[in-house]
Amino acid sequence: MIDINQLKKEAQAIGLCLDDTQLEMFNRFAAMLVETNRQFNLTAIKTPQEVVTKHFVDSLTVFTAADISGGSKVIDIGTGAGFPGIPMLIYDSSLELTMLDSTGKKLDFVRNALSELGIDAQVIHGRAEELGRGDLRERFDFAVSRAVASLNALCEYCLPFVRTGGMFIALKGSKADDELAVSGTAIKTLGGKLVGSKQIALADKQTRNLVKIEKSSVTPPKYPRPSAQIFKKPL
């Protein structure tokens, strides 16, 4: 299905070593993704080569941003078809991972993929702005997201899940600096502190930016607001 050597080489380029078992799991996951995508639109990225770079290696870059070690409690917000969560679990199956999305059909695929690959995660169907006010609030060491929302909106969705001292890592594209320029108020208001933005060039020559926001204080109880307010009146 995928070029195993391509995946191994691109992972090495970002400082990660994948063993034969992991490479085979990625190959199986790619086959499931491509097959399901023929029946249901999981992702616009469809060719095996693109899947390797734009889904698998892109997701794995999160390990270069922070020490996300075995046993870390991680929530993947807006996981969609399982990114970055499933690649993270393939790389380190000891993570305590929660995968959250509001689209049930995509989560059906995620549950099936986890089962077929023999890895385990908590999969939750719901909206971040609602669940961030409940039992999951400030329970996680790390929140990660590749969601397409702007950074100031993502902060309101994600930071409420992170414990004080933890970190939110946003996987963003080439316009990360522009988004950061208008996100300072949101970061501070929600109890965060920008600690850096790491830039990585992957094999597709596109720039990826890992925005790292430390949770320095408790998020005020009024956040997150309903989604309509988040977008109508961004912080």
N, C-alpha and C positions, 0 to 999 in steps of 0.2 A: 504493500500500500504506500508507505512513505519510504524515502531514502534514509535508511538508518544511519549511514555514514554522514549524511548531511546534518541530521539531528545531533549526532555525537560531536561533530566538528563545531557546529554553531553553539552548542552548550559549552564546549571547552573555551570558545572565544569569550564567553562572559564569566569564565572561571569555575564552571560546574562540570563535574565528571559523572556521566551516566553509565551504569553497568549494563550488562546484557539483559538482565531481567527487566530493568526499567525501560530500556529501548524497546523491548518486545511489548511491554504494556502500552507504551506510547503508540506503537504500530497498531495494536488492537483497538485502542481508543480512536485513532484516526479512522479506521475502517468502520467503526460504529457511527462516528460522526458523519462521514460521507454517505453511508447507506441511509441513515435516518434523514439526512438533509434532502434526499431525493423525495421523501414523502412529506416532510414538514420543514419549513424554513427556519432552521436553527441558527444559521450564520451565513453571511454573504461571502465568507472566505471558504472556497470549495476545493481548490486544487491541492494535491498533497504537498507540493512545495510551499505554498502559502500557509497551509496548516502548520507545517513545521516552524516557520519563522514567525508568522503573525499571531499564532495561537500558543504553540507549545513553548518556544524559546522566549517569546515576549512575556508569557506568564511566569516563567522561571526567573526572569530578571528580578523579581521581588526579593529573592534570596540574596541578591547583591546589595540590597538597600539597608538591611538590618540583620541582626542575629536572631533569625526565626528558627530556633532550635527545637529538637524533639520535645513534645509535651506542651509547646506553646499553644495557647487558646487563640484561635484565629477565626474571624468571621469574614466571609467573602460576600459582599453586598452587591446585588445585581449580577449574580453569577451567570445568568443566561444558560448557555449550554455547558457550563462548568468551568469557566475561566475567570480568574486564574486558579481556582480551587483544585480541580482534578489534577492538572500538572504538578501543583504543589504537593498533593498527596502521593503521587507517583514518585516524586523525588524524596519525600520524607513521610512515610505512612504513619509515623508516630504523632503527627500533629493532631491536636483536638480541633477539628475543623467543623464549622457551621456554614452552610451554604444557603443563602437567602435570595429569593426572587419572587416576583409577583405574577409570573407566567407559568401556569400549571403544566402545560405541555412540555415546556423546556425542562422543568423539574422532573417530569416523568422520565425523560431521557437521562437526566443526571442520575437518578436513582438506579436505572437499569445499568448505566455505565459503571457506577460504583460496584454494583453487584457482580457484573461480569468480570471486572478487574480484581475483585477480592479486596477492595479497600473500603474504609468506613468513614462516613461523615454524617452529621446531623443535617437533614435537608428540610428547610422550612419554606412553606408557601405563604407569603404575606408581603406587606408593604413596610419598608424601612421606617417611614415616618410614624407608623403606628407601633411597630414592635420596639422601636427605640425608646418608647415611653413605658415599656413593660418590664418583664422579668429578665430580658436580655440586656438591659441597660447597664453600661459600665462593667461588663463581665469579661471582656476580652483583652488579651495582651496586644493583639494586632487586629485592625480592620484593614481589609484590602479591597480595592474596587477598580475595575476597568470600565465602569459605566460611562456613558457618553455625556452625562450631565456636566455642566460647568463646575469648576473647582469649588466656588463658594457654595453652590447647592450641595455638592457631594459632601462637603464638610458638615453641613447640617444633617444630612442623612447618616453619616458614618461616625462622626466623633462621639455622639451619645452612647455608642456601643463600647467604647474603649475605656478601660480603667485608667485612673490617674497613674501616670508613669508609663503607660502603654503608648502605642503609636498607630496612627493612620497612615497608610501608604497608598497614594493614588497613582495609578499607572496612566500617564497622560502622553499625548502626542507632542508634536513640534511646537504647539502654541501654549505650552505650559507656562512660560514666562508671562505671557499676556494675561492668562487666567490668574496667576499669582499676584499680578499687579493690582487686581481688584478684589482679592480675597482676604486681605489683611484683617479687615473688620470681622468677617465671619470666623476666621481662625481664632482671633482673640476672644470674641464674644462667646464662642462655644467651648472655651477652656483649652484651646490648643496653642502650640508654639511651633513655628516653622523652624526646623533644624537643618534643612537642606533640600536640594533638588539634584538628583544624580542623573546625568545624561548618558545614554547608551545608544550607539549606532549598531543596529542589527544588520543581518545579511541583505535585507531588502533596501538598505541605504537610508531608510527612514529613521528619524530621531525619536527615541523613546525617553521620557522623563519620569523619574520616580520621585514624586513629591513626598517628603517625609515630615509629618506633623506630629509632634509629641503631645500627649495629653498632660498638660501641666496643672490643671485644676478641674474640678467637677463641672460638668455642663449644667447651666441653669435649668431648673425644672420646666420652664416654658418651651424648651426646645427638645426635639424637633417640632416645628409647626406643621399643620396640614400642607400637603404638597402644593396646593393652589397658592398658598401664601408664600411658600419658599420661592416659587418662580415669579410670582407677581411682585413681591417685595423682598428681593434677595438681600442678605446681610451685607 
